[in-house]
Amino acid sequence: MKQRKPSEVIEEFISFLESANREHIECGQTVESCNKRNIDYLHDMEFAKDKGERNRIATKIHNNQVQRRIAKDRALELEKPAAFFTDKANKPFIGQLRRLLKERKDREAYLENDREYVRRAGDEG
């Protein structure tokens, strides 16, 4: 099994925090959009001409609620990581992680390159 580099683990964590924040925002927008759509569907239901039309609208409401629940549950899953990422008190820590990532990548690049030893005492060999 190939051992993961420290930079890969750090980069994955930073990426997780960034994507968790982004996805949390998107899920909140989806929930809001579904809420608005439900209001529209309720008005459609109010003005429906017959039972068949009401049934079609009810199916739309059901599908919309399923989509809303999925987005809301995902937002709850990501709430704490997103809050951690956006908390002003954690900005210095995240900045330190980014600097550590850069330093690790530089060190790993050095270690992966072909290195030569320059003799210090001259040519005694």
C-alpha positions as CSV (number, residue, x, y, z in Angstrom):
1,M,0.0,0.0,0.0
2,K,1.3,3.4,-1.0
3,Q,1.8,5.8,1.9
4,R,0.1,9.1,1.6
5,K,2.2,12.2,1.7
6,P,1.5,14.7,4.6
7,S,0.7,17.4,2.0
8,E,-2.1,15.2,0.5
9,V,-3.7,14.8,3.9
10,I,-3.5,18.6,4.7
11,E,-4.7,19.5,1.2
12,E,-7.6,17.1,1.5
13,F,-8.7,18.6,4.8
14,I,-8.5,22.2,3.5
15,S,-10.4,21.1,0.4
16,F,-13.1,19.4,2.6
17,L,-13.6,22.6,4.6
18,E,-13.9,24.8,1.5
19,S,-16.3,22.4,-0.2
20,A,-18.3,21.9,2.9
21,N,-18.8,25.6,3.2
22,R,-19.7,26.0,-0.5
23,E,-22.1,23.0,-0.4
24,H,-23.7,24.2,2.8
25,I,-24.6,27.5,1.1
26,E,-25.9,25.7,-2.0
27,C,-28.1,23.4,0.2
28,G,-29.5,26.5,2.0
29,Q,-30.4,28.1,-1.3
30,T,-32.0,24.8,-2.5
31,V,-34.2,24.7,0.7
32,E,-35.2,28.3,0.1
33,S,-36.0,27.6,-3.5
34,C,-38.1,24.6,-2.6
35,N,-40.0,26.6,0.0
36,K,-40.9,29.2,-2.6
37,R,-41.9,26.5,-5.1
38,N,-44.2,25.0,-2.4
39,I,-46.0,28.2,-2.1
40,D,-46.5,28.4,-5.8
41,Y,-47.8,24.8,-5.9
42,L,-50.2,25.5,-3.1
43,H,-51.6,28.4,-5.1
44,D,-51.8,26.1,-8.2
45,M,-53.7,23.6,-6.0
46,E,-56.1,26.3,-5.0
47,F,-56.9,27.1,-8.6
48,A,-56.8,23.6,-10.0
49,K,-59.8,22.8,-12.3
50,D,-60.3,19.1,-11.3
51,K,-59.0,16.2,-9.3
52,G,-56.6,15.1,-11.9
53,E,-54.8,18.4,-11.9
54,R,-54.7,18.4,-8.1
55,N,-53.1,15.0,-8.2
56,R,-50.4,16.2,-10.6
57,I,-49.7,19.2,-8.4
58,A,-49.7,16.9,-5.3
59,T,-47.0,14.8,-7.0
60,K,-45.0,17.9,-7.7
61,I,-45.3,18.9,-4.1
62,H,-44.2,15.5,-3.0
63,N,-41.1,15.5,-5.3
64,N,-40.3,19.1,-4.2
65,Q,-40.5,18.0,-0.5
66,V,-38.2,15.1,-1.1
67,Q,-35.6,17.4,-2.8
68,R,-36.0,19.9,0.1
69,R,-35.5,17.2,2.7
70,I,-32.3,15.9,1.0
71,A,-30.9,19.4,0.8
72,K,-31.9,20.2,4.4
73,D,-30.3,17.0,5.8
74,R,-27.1,17.6,3.8
75,A,-27.0,21.2,5.1
76,L,-27.3,19.9,8.7
77,E,-24.5,17.5,8.0
78,L,-22.2,20.3,6.8
79,E,-23.3,22.9,9.3
80,K,-20.5,22.5,11.8
81,P,-17.6,22.2,9.3
82,A,-18.9,25.2,7.4
83,A,-19.3,27.2,10.6
84,F,-15.7,26.2,11.6
85,F,-14.4,27.3,8.2
86,T,-16.2,30.7,8.2
87,D,-15.5,31.5,11.9
88,K,-13.2,34.5,12.1
89,A,-11.4,33.0,15.1
90,N,-10.3,30.1,12.9
91,K,-9.0,32.2,10.0
92,P,-5.5,32.3,11.4
93,F,-5.5,28.5,11.9
94,I,-6.7,27.9,8.3
95,G,-4.0,30.3,7.1
96,Q,-1.4,28.4,9.0
97,L,-2.6,25.2,7.5
98,R,-2.3,26.7,4.0
99,R,1.3,27.8,4.8
100,L,2.1,24.4,6.2
101,L,0.7,22.8,3.0
102,K,3.0,25.0,0.9
103,E,6.0,24.1,3.1
104,R,5.2,20.4,2.9
105,K,4.9,20.5,-0.9
106,D,8.2,22.3,-1.2
107,R,9.9,19.7,1.1
108,E,8.3,16.8,-0.7
109,A,9.5,18.1,-4.0
110,Y,13.0,18.4,-2.6
111,L,12.9,14.9,-1.3
112,E,11.6,13.5,-4.6
113,N,14.3,15.1,-6.7
114,D,17.6,13.5,-7.5
115,R,20.0,14.8,-5.0
116,E,23.7,14.9,-5.1
117,Y,26.1,14.9,-2.2
118,V,29.0,17.4,-2.4
119,R,31.9,16.1,-0.4
120,R,33.0,18.5,2.3
121,A,36.5,17.3,2.9
122,G,37.5,17.2,-0.7
123,D,38.2,14.2,-2.9
124,E,39.4,11.4,-0.6
125,G,38.0,8.6,-2.2
